[in-house]
Amino acid sequence: MHIRQLPDPVPPAQHEIPASYISRLATLHGLDINDLWTQVTEREKSGGMRRVVVPERLAALTGRTVHALAGALPELRAPRPDWTMFRHQPQTGCHLCDARHPGGKVTRLLPHHRYVCLRHRTWIGPPDVDHPAVDLARLPEVVDAQRKHLRILSRYGWTATYDAVLSGLMLCAHIWSVDGYPVPFGTWDTWDDRLDLLIPFDREKQDYIDYSTSRMFAAVYPEAVALAPLIASPHWRQLADGTEAEQARFFTEISNRVTYPYNPPDRKGDAIAHWSLADSWRPPSQPLTTYTPGRMRGKLPELAANRLARHEKGAMWFSRTRKDQGRTLLFHSHLKPVLLRDREHRYEKWEGTIWHSARTDDLMREEVTKKRRTAAR
């Protein structure tokens, strides 16, 4: 197949998926997206309907080397990357970075550890309903947390860091959702203050027009990253799974980094005690799903109607009540890998899974004992 080079082959963005890049090329040259996609792709060898990019064809179309294209487009790399290191769902990134790439929306496949654009100090966050990235100029601690996140990654590796930061986010979400805080002031007040900056109230429209669950994650991100070294460290995990005295040291260190809202005597409904009991001895959680290269058509799908409906419902509830932020985070799919550590749904409704993730009762202890015996065999 002879492919003519395009007159204006703009470069791909870093971590961009091929369908996004080819879509931008087609838009800039007034071409049909699916026709251009068909020219540079072929059916996958397994015989499915998905089409994968042939690097040499895309190189001929753009006049760029295969090596240069693969440096930006993970799907073109040989050997293939470990897809578990990337989020399974492509997303938009920093809007200021994307402004340098003409032709339409840039969709990227980002690694798990990218939450903030350090160059422009903007929040990228986990995949969510598309909104312009939020400026973090007034929240420097969120930017600093991304730098700390990268240091944890360098020390403990991506698997332990992935589990630790997600677990930190999950524990912060539980703390934010506690009813009747035992102390008048705590970390949750800091989260509320950050949220006022992340999702400001528009007095003219009398609404929170920039509502996004992803921005709620930004509110707790610094504390989640502060907890992450304790969750990733073999030493602290051993203390969390140790004697009462060792566990007390672990809980004390946790309380030095985030306000501990649970009552120590019985610890009922204590998500941190649950993690110490049920999860500290387990290996780090892995992603539930991974990215699959290729697609049937070049045009990227629009936002799903059910996903948009959930977003609008959440925005309406937030505007009316301005509460339950922690539960909103716990219901977000981003936290599923650490809420479904057994990789299966135990309850018909997600409320059951959330309730289970804070259990410390005797039945829970018996269940953990059985699992540990099974794992030791």
N, C-alpha and C positions, 0 to 999 in steps of 0.2 A: 504494500500500500504506500503510494507516494503522498506525503503530507507537506503542504507548502507552509513556510514559516509566516507567522502573523507579522504585520507591519509594526505593531506596538506591543511586544510581548513583555508586559510588566512582570517584575519578579514576584515569586510567592512570598507570603508572610511566614514567619517562623512558626512551626507546628500547625500550619494550615492543612486541612484535608484537601485532597485533589479535587473533589467535586466543587468545593468552594472556589478554588483557584481557577478551574476551567469555567465555572459560571462567571467569574469576573472577566476572564478573557473574552468570553462570548458577548457579554454586555458591552464591553469597550469597543468591540468590532462589529456590533450589530448582527451577530450570528445566532442561530438557534442553539440553545444550550445542549439539548439532547443529541443533536447532530454532531456537534463538536465532541461531546462525551463519547459517542460511538466510534469516532475516528481514532481516538487515542486509547481506547480500552478494548479488552477482549473478555470473553466468557471465562470464568474461573475454571481451572483444570478439573475440579471435582465434578463438573457437569451441572452445577446449579445455575440459577438465573442471574446471579450477581455478576457484575463486570468489574474487573480490576484494571488499573492503569498499566499500560506497557511503557516503562520508562523511556525507551528509545523513541517511541512515537511522540511523547510529550516533549522530549528534547528537540526533536525535529520541528515541532510546532512552535517552540519558543526560542530556538537557537541557543539554548542553555545546555550545559553538559548534564549528563545524568547525575554526576557527583554533586554538582551545585544544587540541582533540584532535590535530590535525596537529603541534602543537608537541611532543607526547610520542610520537606514533606515526609513525615515518618513512614507513610505507606510505601514509599519507593525505596526504602533502605534494604540492603541485603548484607547480612541476613536480617530477617524481620525483627523488629524490636520485641521486647517482652511486653505484650499489650497490657499485662496486669499493672504495669508501672504508670499507665495512663488512665485517665477517666474514661469510662465506657461511653460517655455521651459527649459529642463535640459541642462546643459553646463559643460564644463571642468572648473576646478578651478586652483589653484596655481600649476604650474608644479613641484615645489620643494616639496610640500606636496604630490602630486600624485606619486612622485618617490619612496615613501615608500610603495606603494601598487603595487605588481607585478601582471602580467597577462594581461596587456594591458591598454587601455585608461580608466580613471576613469571619469564617467559622474555623475554629482551631481545635486540635486534640491536645489538651494540656495535661501535663503530669500532675499527680495528686498533690504535690507540694506547692503549687502555684495558686495563691489566694490574692496577692497584691502585686501590682506593677510597680516595682521599685523606682523605675525611671520617672514615671509620672505621678507616683504616690496616689494611685487609684485602686479601689477595691474591685477585684475580678470575681472572687468567690466561687462557690460551687455552681453548677448549671442551674438556671432558674429562668423564669419568664424574662425575656430580653428587656433590659433597661440600660440606659447609659450608665457606665461605671461611675461610682460616687467618688468625689474628691475627698482625700483624707488629710488635707492640709491642717484641719482643726483636730485631727485624731492621730497625732504622730505615734502613739503607742501601738496602733494597729499596724503601721508600717514597720516599726521596730520588731513587732511579733513575727513578721514575715522573715526578717533577717535571722531571728532566733530559730525559727522553723528550719531554715536552711542549715544552721549549725547543728541542730538535732539530726537532720538528715545525714550530714557529713559524719557524725559520730556513730549513729546507730544503724544506718542503712535505711532503704526506702520501706521495707516491710514493717519493721518495728515503728518507724516514724509515722507511716500511714495509720496503723492501728492506734498509736498513742495520741495523735492529734484528733482523730475521729472520736476516740474514747473521751478525750478532754472536752470536746464539743458536746458530747452526749451528757457528761456529768454536769457541765455548766448549764445545759438546757434543763436538766432535772432540778438543779438548785434554783433556777429562775422560775420554775413552776411550783415551788413549795408553797403551800397554803399556810398563812399565819407564821411569819418569820419570828424566831425566838428572840431576836435582837432588833432594835429599831432601825439600825443602819447597817448596810453590808454591801458586798460586791454587786448585788442586784440593783442598788441605787446608781452605781456607776454605769451598769448596762442600760438602765433607763435613760440616763443622761446622754449616753452615746447615741441611743436610738433616736432621741430628739434631734440630733444633728444628722443622722443617717436617713431618717424618714421624717422630714420636717412637716409641720402642719401648714398648709396653704390657706392663709386667712381670707384671701379673695375668693377662693373656690370652696372654702370651708371643708377641706378634705385632705387626706394624706395621699397626694397624687403620685408619690414616688414609692409607694408600698412595694416591698419585695422581701421574701423570706431570706434571700441571699444577704440582704443588708442586715437582717437580724443576726446572721452568723458573724458578721463583722463586729457586732457589739460585744460578743463573748470571745472572739478570736484571741485577744491578748492573754486572757486567763486560761483558755484551752491550751495555748502553747506553753504557758507557765506550768501547767500540770503535766504536759507531755513527757518531759524528762523523767518524772517519777514513774510514769506508766511504761516507758521504753526501757528504763534501766533494770538490768537483771538484779542488781542489789536491792533496789526499792521494791521490786516485785516479790523478792524473797521475804522481805520484811512484811509486806502486805499479806503474805500467805503464812506468816510465822506464828510465834506465840503471842499471847495477849499483849505482852510488853513491847514486842516488835511491831505489832499492829498499831499500838498506841503511838509509837514513833512515826509510823507512816501517816496516821490520821493527823498528827500534830503538824507534820510537814505540809500536808494538804491544806490545813487551815491557815498556814503561813502564806499561802499563795491565793486562796480564795476563801471567802467567808463560809464557814461550815454551819449549815442551818439545822442539822439533825441532832436529836437528843441522844447522847451516848448510852444511857442505861439499857434501852431496848433496841435502839437503832432501827425501829420499824419504818419501812419506806425509805431507807437510806441507800441511795444509788451508789454512793462511794463504798459503803460497807458491802453492798452486793458485789461490786467489782472485785473487792478484796477477797470475798468468799468464793465467788463462782468463776472469776475470769483471770485473776492474777497468775494462776498456775498454768493457764492454757497458752499455747503458741499464739502469736499475733493473728488477728483476723485478716482474711484476704478479701479482696473485692468479690461481690456476689456475681457480677457479670463483667465481661471484658469487651473491649471494642472489636468489632468485626470489620476488616478492610473490605472495600468495594461496596457497590450498590447497584441496583438495577438501572436507575436513571441518573442523569447528571444533575437535574434540578433538585435542590434540597427541599424536603417537605416543609410545609408551613406549620405554625404552632398548632398542636393538636387541640381540638375543641374542648375535650374534657380537661386538659391541662390548663387551658385558659379559664375555664369555668371555675376550677379549684382556686386559681389565683384571684379571680374576681370575688369569689365567696370569702376568701381569706382577707382581702382588702376591705370588704364591707364589714366583716366582723371586727377587724382591727380599728376601723373608723368609729364603730359604735361603742366598743368597750375599752380599747387601748390596754388590753391585758392578755394573759395567757401566752405571752411571747415564748416562754420555755416550751410549752406544749406544742406550739406551732413548729418549733425546731425539731421536736421529737417525732412529729408526724412527717417531716420532710424526708424524702428518699435518700438524701445524702448520708443519713445516719443509720440506714438499714444494715450495713455490714457489721456494726458493733451492737446492734439490737437483735440481730438474727445470727448470733455466733454459731448456733447449731445448723445454720443454713436451711432452716425449715420453719414454716409458720405453725406455731403451736396453738394459736387462738384464731377464732373466726374473724374477730375484729382487732384492729391494730391497738386499741386501748389495752387489750390483754397483754400484748407484747410489751408495751410501755410499763404496765403495772408489774409484769414479771421482772423487768430489768432493775427493779428497786427492791425485790423481795429478799428478806433475811430471816424468814420464819423457819421453824423446825423442819417442815416438809421440804423447804428449799435446801436446807443443810443435808438432809438425807439424800436428796436427789444428787447433790454435788458429790457426796461421798461415793455413791454408786458410779457416777461418771468417772471419778478419779480412779476407782478400782478397775474399771473397764479400760481406761487409758493406760494403766500401768501394766496390763497383761501383754 
